Amino acid sequence: MPESLRKANWGLKLFAWRYIPLIGFCSPKIVSMSNNSLEVTMPHSWRTKNHLGSIYFGALAIGADLAGAFLVFSKAKALGVNANFAFKDVKGEFLKRPEAQVHFRSDDGAVIDQMIQQSLASGERINETVNVIVTCPSLYGDEPMAKFSLTLSVKAKAKR
């Protein structure tokens, strides 16, 4: 595993256990991260599955949250700015039951870059939609199991 992913996963674990333990309970792992995309996996285990044996929709929402927002952390750190963010709404479309490890992917890094830059320039909170696709590669390849659209709200400011 590349050092950058190792550091990102440690950062994710520390953040989860300090601020949102439920994220840590689900054991997500960042498997790829670039300037434009982020992919997170989550195991199919007693912690994440429902009574039907598929990944529980709450666990799916946690994975979508991470894939849609973790790039804000890394981009803000790289720019040396503080970026406060939250989700204003979420829309989920559940297409097929994921009954094995799931992957959450967002390719909206450019959208997040633009949001941070707009917020820095205006001093205002910026709201944009980021999209996350959920797959279950071991069973269904790249076929989407679920699709999420999350309205990300970012306010960035230079560090003092």
N, C-alpha and C positions, 0 to 999 in steps of 0.2 A: 504494500500500500504506500503510495507517495506520501512524503512528509506533510504536504499541505492538507491532504485528507485526514491524516492522523491527527493533526492539530485541530482541524475543523470538528472532528468527532469528539475530541476531548472538550472543546469549547461547547459543543452541543450538550454533552453529558453534564458538565458543570452548570450550564445555564438551566437545564432541565431540573436537576436535583435541587438547585438553589431556589428557583422561582416557580417552576411548574412541574412538580414531581410526577404528575400523571404522564407527561411526555417520557420521562425516564423509565417509568413502569412498562411502557410499550416497547422499549428497546429499539428505537429507530437507529439507523446507521446511514451516514452519507457515503454513497459509493462513487459518485462523480460530481465534480463541481468545476465549472468554467466561468468565464466572465458573463456568459449568456444563459447558462442552464445549471440546474441542480437536480440530482436524483438521490432520493432517499429510499431505503428499504425498511420493511417492518416484518418481523417474523410471524409466521402462522403458529401461534402457541396458545396455551391456556390463558395468557394475559390479553390476547388480542382477538380471540374468536368468540363467536356467539353460540347459542344453543343449537344452531343448525350446522356448525362446523365451518362457517365462513368468517372472514374478517368482519368484526363488529363495526357498524357504521360510525361509532364514536372513535374507534381506532383509525378508521379511514379519514375522518375529519382531522385528527391529529397529524397524520402523515401529509395531508393536503396543506395544513397550516405550515408545517416545516418546509415543504418544498416551495411553497409560495412566499415564504418570508425569510428564510435563513440567508438568502443572498443579500438582504438589506444589511444584516450584521457585517458580513464580510466586505461589502462595498463601502459601508460607512467607515469601517476600520481602515481600509486601504486609502480612503480619501482624507482620513483624519478628522471626521466630523461626527457629531452626535446625531443619531437618527432615531426619533421616537416613532413607533408605528403600532398599528392595531388593525384588525379587520373590522370593517363596518357591516359587511354582510357576506353571506356565503350561499351559493346555490350548488347543490349536488345532484347529479344524475347517475343513478345506480343502474348499470346495464347488465351485469352478470355477477354471480356470486364468486368472489375470490377465495379459493379453498387451499391456498398455499401462500408462500412468501409473496408480498406485494411490493411493487415499485411505484414511487410517486415522482413524476417528472414535471418540472416547469421550465419552459424555454423563454421566460420573460425578463431576463436580465437587462435587456436594453430598456424595457419599460421602467424598471426600477432605477436604472441610471438616470433616465429622464426625470423621474419623480424627484429624486434627490437633488438634481441640478435645479429644477424648477422651484423646489422648496427653498433651497439656499438663496436663489435669486430674489424670490418674492417674500420670503419670511413667513409664508402661509403653509397650511397643511394641504397636501396634494392627495387626491383620491383617484385611483385607477384600478382597473380589473386585471388580475393575474389569473392565469389558467393552469390547472394541474390535471394531468392524465394519470390514471391509476391502471397498472397492468399487473398481470400474474404470469410472468414469462415461462415458468416451469410447466404450466398447464396450457396456456393459450397464446404464447408468444407476445406479439405487440398489440394484440386485440385489447381495446380498452374495457376495463371492468367498471370504471366509474370516471366521471368528468366533473371537475369542480371549477367554478368561477368565483373568485374571492375578491371583494373590493378592499384593496390595501390602502390604508391611509397613513401617509408619511409626513413628518415634519422634521426637517433637518436644520441644523445650525452649526456654525464653526465652533470648534473647541476653543476655550479661552486659555 
